[in-house]
Amino acid sequence: MKLQLTRPIAVIDLETTGINIGSDRIIEIAIIKISPDGTRQVKRKLLNPQMPIPKASSDVHGITDEMVKDAPTFKQAANEIKQFIDNCDLAGYNSNRFDVPMLVEEFLRIGMEISIDGKRLVDVQRIFHMMEQRTLSAAYKFYCQKTLEGAHSAEVDATATWEVLEAQIERYPQLGNTIESIVKATGEEDLVDFARRFIRENGVEVFNFGKHKGKPVAQVLKEEPQYYDWMMKGDFPMHTKQKLSEIFNRTMLIKKV
């Protein structure tokens, strides 16, 4: 069974200075864009993170300060990246918890408007963990019967991720062969914010942490509006704050009416 696409899907892999979405930066991005007719386009860029790359990170992906010192910054490359993924669904390996949140954070950090509303997000790792519980290299070996050479090169990892997804569609008919069916099967269709500070229960956004865990966000903001100020001033990812503001503005508008 072959994956049927109704619009392009962009398979994204990032290499970064670290794993903190709020403070680390992208140093390499690779995007494999697959169109409904099967054609592929590849975009790969090294980026200057404007901060030192820790040795522990360089030991993983092999990218050093010297290699990116003359590379464009994310701000300089942002418009090109945004145009490339425009009107695309997004996929990756652990992408819903890391790659996509990190990418969105970088856009928000430079003040560029970026929205994932309407984009369907396919996390190949989630499918893999649901079915087999393995890493990307093991997934590639398991599904594609090949050894992943050059792991932690963004383009190699992104390409391998796409091959694994294609193999998963063949192996698990219960996933269906459309992006809609995959997203529904993996339970990612009701994403609120990438940090999972909010989740959606029965169509309602609720807090997923702290003293208000399990309570509707709108209800808390009505009863305790200072909680909004506390979160906006706190050390939360910008995407979480963006979603909080959307709920807050919607709640205040209803309250006025």
N, C-alpha and C positions, 0 to 999 in steps of 0.2 A: 504494500500500500504506500503510495507516494504522497508526500505532503502537498496539499493543494493551497496555494496562496491566492488571496484576493487583492493583496497589495504587497509592496516590497517589505521584506523583513531585514533588519540590520542586526547582524550578530556582532556584539561589541566585546572587546577585551581590553582592560587597562593594566598598565604597570604604574605603580605609584611610589611616592616617598615613604608610605606607610599605610596603615589600615584604619586610621582615624579619619572618618569622613569629614568631620568639622575642621580639621587642621592640616591634614596631609594634602598633597597635590599630585596631579597626573603628570607622569613623565613620558609615557608612551601610550598611544591609542591606536588600535587597529579595528577597522570596521569592514566586515564582509557584507555587502548588500546584495541580496538575492531577489530578483524580480519574479513576478508570477510566471513569466515565460522561461524561467530557469537561468537567465543570464546573471552573471556576477560582476560586481565592481568591488575593488579593494581600495581602501584608504588607510594609510598608515603614517603616523607622524610621531617623531620625538618632540617633546615639549620641554621648555625650560621652566622648572617649577618655581624659580626665584627663591629657592631655599636649598640648603645642603641636602644631599641624598644620604641618609644614614648608611653606614657600611653594611649593617644587617640586611637592609633592603637591596643594596647592590649585590650582595652575595646571592640573593635569590634570583634576580632578573638580569644581572650583569650590566646594568646601566649605571654609569658613573657621572659625576659632576662634569668632567671633561667632555663627555659625549654629548651633553645637552647644553653646554655653555653658549653655543651659537644658534641653538634651536629657537623657534618662535615661542612666545609665551602662550598660555591658553587664550588670553584675551585676543592676541593677534590671529589665532587660528579658529576662534569660536564661531565666527560667521560661516566659514567654510564647512565646519563640522555640523553645524545646525542645518545648513542647507542640504547636506548629504543625507541626513537621517529624517528630513522633513517628510511627512506622510508615510513613514515606515512604522511597522510594529518593531519591537525590540526584543532581542534574545541574547543570551550569554550563559556563562557558567557561574552560578552564584550571583548572577547579575541583578536580581531584585533586591538583594541585601548589600551589594557592594558596588558593582560597576555602574549601574544606572543611578543610584543615589549619589555616588561620587561625581558623575558627570553632571547631574542636575545641580549639585552644590557648586561646581565650578562655574556654571552659567549664572547662577544666582549671585555668586560672589562678585562677578564683574558687572552685575546689573543688567544682564541680558535676559529678556523674557523667554522662558522655556516652559512648556507644559507637556505633561504626559497624558493629560486627559484625552481619551479616545484612542490612545495607543494601547495595544495589547502586549503584555509582557510575558515572555516565555523564559522561564529559568530552567535550563537543561539539568542543572544540578538537582533541582527539586524533583524532577521526574526520576533521575537516577537514584536519588536517596529513597524515593518512594518505592522503587522497584528492586534496587540492588545494593544500596549502601556502599558506595565506593568514591575514589578521587577521580579527577579528570583523566590522569594517565591510565588508571585502571579501567575507567569507562571506555576510553579509546581502544584499549586492548580487548575489553570484553565485547563491545559492540562492533568494532571495526576489524578485529583480529589483526591489528597492527600495533607496533610499538611507537609511542609518541616521541619523536626525536626533536630536540630543541624546545622542550617545555619551558614556559615562562618567557618565551618570545611572544609578544602580544598577537602578531599575525598567525603564528603557528597555533597558539591556543584558540584563537577565534575560528580558524579554519577547522581545527579538530572538533570544536564545539558543534559547528554546523554538521559535520559528518556524523557525530554522535546523535544529534537530533534526528537526522534522516534515518539512521539505523533504529532509533527508538520507535519511530513511526511504523517501521516495518515489523518490529518485534512485539509492540503492544497495541493491538487493534482497538483496545478499550480507550486509547487516547483520541481516536478519530484521526483525521488527516487534514484538519483545518486549524488555524491559530485559535479560533473561538473555542473549539472543542478541547484543545490542549490546555488553554488557560482555565477553562471550567474544571477540567479533570484535576489540575494541580492546585486549585483553590486560590489562585492569585487574582481573580477577577475583581475582588472587593478591596483592593489595596487602598489605604487612606494616605499614610505617610511611610516613607521607606524605613524610618527608625522604629516603626511599630509602636510609637507612643500612643497612637489611636488605632483601633480596629473597628470594623463594621459588623454589628450584630443585628440581624433582621432589618438591614437597610439603614441602621442608625449608627452614627459614629459614637464610640464610647472610649473612655480612657483605658489604657492598657498598662498603667503604672501608677504608683503613688497612692495617696490617701483616697483619691476618687476613682480608683480602678473599678471598672465595670459600670460606672455611671455615664449616662449620656453627656457628651461634651457640651451640647447646647444648654442642657439643664444646669450644669455647673456654672457656665458662663453667665447665665441669667441670675443665679442665686449668689454667685461669688465672682463678680467681674474682675476683682483684683487678682484672681488666679491667672487671668489672661496676661496681665502686666508682668506677673512673676515669671511666667513661661517665656514671654517675649524678651525679658532681660536675662534669662537664664542661658546656660550652656547647652542649648538644644540645636540640632541641625537647622539650617535655614529652610529646608523643605518642610520640616515639622512646623516651623513658625508660619510659613506661608499657608499651610493647610489650616492651622489654628486661626489665622486671620480671616480666611475664607469662611470658616464656621462662625466666627465671632461676628463678622459683618452681616452674614445671613441671619444670625440670631437676633442682632440688634434691629435689623430691618423689620423682621416679623414682630418684634416687641413693640416697635413704634406704630406699626399698623394695628 
